[in-house]
Amino acid sequence: MRAALACALMLPTSALVAQRDSEPAASVTEFVATVRQATARYRDRAVAIADGYRMIGPDIPSMGEHWLNVPMLLAGTVDPLHPPILEYAVIRGTPELVGVAYAALVDSGAPPPPTGFPVGNEAWHFHSGTVNEESFILSHGHMVEASTPGPRVAVLHLWAWIENPAGVFATDNWALPWLRLGWPPPHAATEDDVGRAVALVAGGEGYFATVINAMTHPDSLRQRLVREVLGRARTDIAALLGLGIAGAPPGTDQLEAAAHRWEAAWVEALGVVNHHM
């Protein structure tokens, strides 16, 4: 998979996506309904696998897993009815289709492909280089320069299957960690210390460790210590939020306490890798 993506990013500009003309874009509501109908079959992940989709990168708390169809990426056009990326998340123990994403190879100086989507170019973001775990984390964490020269992969997310408080085309969906735990998300779920605390106990421990690894490149000992710090925080936050106790979602006081515990854990984890580096 990584080799295929690396080859894709080395294609000449002439092989990159064609910016085709199309009919005027439908309304967002119509567009989402059409995409849902076109991708409903992929709610069964086995069907996606049979059609050539494979998981790339890590499970990101605010996005889920990205499943890529390489031939669609290399097709040279962007078809709204055939998204090359499907996004899955395990919700209450079951993998569910939560969204799709469109991807196209573009030259570093070219805008994303405006192929009839009811959204402007500003909604697209870019990946540079091979989509391995580290570059994937750095790109989605906005820790790489947008001006990186050479061919890039332009990506547009569409939250067709679950609501996103930030908007249907927003890259991140911070309602997702709440849904993973079976809780109704806040009306405006955001990436703050509360969101990250909830994400940690909703399965994000490995992701946050990978973020630190990608940022600081610690040795194996410090990687293990970081995981220990995050593991202790996960246990503490789960207790603060009342995980495993039947009843209503956590209240304001519980969430504030969880946010403080997350903040302390993050500072401690960074201190582990920065000590004597």
C-alpha positions in Angstrom: 0.0 0.0 0.0 2.7 2.5 0.9 4.7 1.6 -2.2 1.6 2.2 -4.4 1.1 5.6 -2.8 4.7 6.5 -3.1 4.6 5.7 -6.8 1.4 7.7 -7.2 3.0 10.8 -5.8 5.9 10.5 -8.3 3.6 10.7 -11.4 4.2 13.5 -13.8 1.8 16.4 -13.7 0.1 15.3 -16.9 -1.1 12.2 -15.0 -2.6 14.1 -12.2 -6.3 14.8 -11.7 -8.2 16.4 -14.6 -10.3 19.3 -13.5 -13.3 18.4 -15.5 -16.4 20.6 -16.0 -19.7 19.4 -14.6 -23.2 20.4 -14.1 -23.8 23.0 -11.4 -23.4 21.6 -7.9 -26.5 20.4 -6.1 -27.4 21.8 -2.7 -25.5 20.4 0.2 -28.5 18.4 1.4 -29.1 16.9 -2.0 -25.4 16.1 -2.4 -25.2 14.3 0.9 -28.4 12.3 0.2 -27.0 11.3 -3.2 -23.7 10.2 -1.7 -25.4 8.3 1.1 -27.4 6.4 -1.5 -24.2 5.7 -3.6 -22.2 4.4 -0.6 -24.9 2.6 1.5 -23.5 -0.7 0.4 -20.2 0.1 2.2 -21.9 0.2 5.6 -20.9 -3.5 5.4 -17.1 -3.2 5.6 -16.7 -6.6 4.0 -18.2 -5.2 0.8 -15.6 -2.3 0.8 -12.8 -4.8 1.2 -14.2 -6.9 -1.7 -14.2 -3.7 -3.8 -10.5 -3.0 -3.1 -10.5 -0.6 -0.1 -7.7 -1.1 2.4 -7.0 0.7 5.6 -4.2 3.3 5.7 -2.7 5.2 8.6 -4.0 5.1 12.2 -7.4 5.4 13.7 -7.7 9.2 14.3 -10.1 10.1 17.2 -11.8 12.9 15.2 -11.9 11.0 11.9 -11.8 7.3 12.4 -10.0 4.9 10.0 -9.3 5.8 6.4 -9.8 3.0 3.9 -8.3 3.9 0.5 -9.1 2.5 -3.0 -5.8 3.1 -4.8 -7.2 2.7 -8.4 -9.8 5.3 -7.7 -7.0 7.7 -6.5 -5.1 7.1 -9.6 -8.0 7.4 -12.0 -7.3 11.1 -12.8 -10.9 12.3 -12.1 -13.0 12.8 -9.0 -16.4 11.2 -9.1 -18.7 12.3 -6.2 -20.5 8.9 -6.4 -17.3 6.9 -6.0 -15.2 8.3 -3.2 -11.7 6.8 -3.0 -11.7 6.9 0.8 -14.2 5.5 3.2 -14.1 6.4 6.9 -15.0 3.8 9.6 -15.1 4.0 13.3 -15.9 1.4 15.9 -19.0 2.6 17.7 -20.2 0.6 20.7 -18.1 -2.4 19.5 -19.2 -2.3 15.8 -17.3 -0.8 12.9 -19.6 1.7 11.2 -19.3 3.8 8.1 -19.2 7.4 9.4 -18.1 9.4 6.3 -16.3 9.4 3.0 -13.5 11.5 1.5 -12.5 12.5 -1.9 -8.8 12.4 -2.9 -6.9 13.5 -6.0 -3.3 13.9 -7.1 -2.6 17.6 -7.8 0.5 19.6 -8.7 1.8 21.6 -5.8 0.7 24.9 -7.4 -2.7 23.7 -8.6 -6.0 24.2 -6.7 -8.0 21.2 -5.6 -10.4 19.8 -8.2 -13.7 21.7 -8.3 -15.7 18.9 -9.8 -19.3 19.9 -9.0 -19.0 19.8 -5.2 -21.2 22.3 -3.3 -18.2 23.6 -1.4 -15.2 25.8 -2.3 -11.5 24.9 -2.7 -10.8 26.1 0.9 -12.5 22.9 2.2 -9.7 20.7 0.8 -6.5 19.9 2.6 -3.3 18.4 1.4 -1.0 15.5 2.2 2.6 15.4 0.9 4.8 12.4 0.5 3.8 8.8 1.2 0.8 8.3 3.4 2.6 6.3 6.1 1.7 6.5 9.7 4.0 9.4 10.6 3.3 11.6 7.6 -0.5 10.9 8.0 -0.4 12.1 11.6 1.7 15.2 10.8 -0.5 16.2 7.9 -3.8 15.8 9.8 -2.2 17.6 12.8 -1.4 20.6 10.6 2.3 20.1 11.4 3.6 20.1 7.8 3.9 23.1 5.5 1.2 23.6 3.0 3.8 24.8 0.5 5.7 21.6 0.3 6.9 21.3 -3.3 5.9 18.5 -5.7 2.7 16.6 -6.3 0.3 16.3 -3.4 -2.9 14.5 -2.5 -5.8 16.9 -2.1 -8.5 15.5 0.3 -12.1 16.6 1.0 -14.0 15.0 3.8 -17.8 14.5 3.7 -19.6 13.4 6.9 -22.4 11.7 5.1 -23.3 9.2 7.8 -23.0 11.0 11.1 -23.6 14.7 12.0 -20.5 16.9 12.4 -21.1 20.0 14.6 -18.3 21.8 12.6 -20.0 21.2 9.2 -20.5 18.4 6.8 -17.3 19.1 4.9 -15.1 19.9 7.9 -12.0 17.8 8.2 -12.3 16.8 11.9 -15.5 15.6 13.7 -15.1 15.9 17.4 -18.5 14.4 18.0 -17.0 11.1 17.0 -15.2 10.3 20.4 -18.5 10.8 22.2 -20.4 8.6 19.8 -17.7 5.9 20.2 -18.6 5.8 23.9 -22.4 5.8 23.2 -22.9 9.3 24.5 -24.8 12.1 22.8 -22.1 14.7 21.8 -22.4 18.3 22.8 -24.0 20.6 20.3 -20.6 22.1 19.5 -18.1 19.3 20.1 -14.6 20.8 19.6 -11.0 19.9 19.9 -10.4 21.2 23.4 -9.1 19.5 26.5 -12.5 18.0 27.1 -12.6 16.6 23.6 -9.1 15.1 23.9 -9.9 13.6 27.3 -13.0 11.9 25.9 -11.0 10.8 22.9 -8.3 9.3 25.1 -10.8 7.0 26.9 -12.6 6.2 23.6 -9.5 4.5 22.2 -7.2 7.3 21.3 -4.3 6.4 23.4 -2.3 4.9 20.5 -3.0 8.0 18.4 -1.8 10.5 21.0 1.3 8.4 21.5 2.0 8.5 17.8 1.5 12.2 17.7 4.2 12.6 20.3 6.5 10.2 18.4 6.0 12.1 15.2 6.7 15.4 16.8 9.7 14.4 18.9 11.1 11.1 17.7 11.8 9.7 21.2 13.9 6.5 21.7 12.2 3.3 22.6 12.4 3.8 26.4 10.7 7.2 26.2 8.1 5.8 23.9 7.3 3.2 26.5 7.2 5.9 29.2 4.8 8.0 27.2 2.4 5.1 26.8 2.6 4.6 30.5 1.7 8.2 31.2 -1.2 8.1 28.8 -2.4 4.7 30.1 -2.6 6.1 33.7 -4.4 9.1 32.4 -6.9 7.0 30.5 -7.7 5.0 33.6 -8.1 8.1 35.7 -10.3 9.9 33.2 -12.5 6.8 32.7 -13.1 6.8 36.4 -13.8 10.6 36.5 -16.3 10.2 33.6 -18.0 7.3 35.2 -17.4 4.8 32.4 -19.0 1.5 33.0 -21.7 3.0 35.2 -25.2 3.0 33.7 -26.9 6.3 33.5 -26.6 9.7 31.9 -23.4 11.1 30.2 -20.9 12.9 32.5 -21.9 16.3 33.9 -20.0 19.6 33.7 -18.0 19.0 36.8 -16.9 15.6 35.6 -15.8 16.9 32.2 -13.9 19.8 33.8 -12.0 17.3 36.0 -11.3 15.1 33.0 -10.0 18.1 31.1 -7.6 19.0 33.9 -6.4 15.4 34.1 -5.8 15.3 30.3 -3.8 18.6 30.4 -1.6 17.3 33.2 -1.0 14.1 31.4 0.0 15.8 28.1 2.4 18.1 30.0 3.9 15.0 31.7 4.2 13.1 28.5 6.0 15.9 26.7 8.3 16.3 29.7 9.2 12.6 29.5 10.4 13.0 25.9 12.0 16.4 26.4 14.0 15.4 29.4 17.7 15.2 28.5 16.9 15.4 24.8 
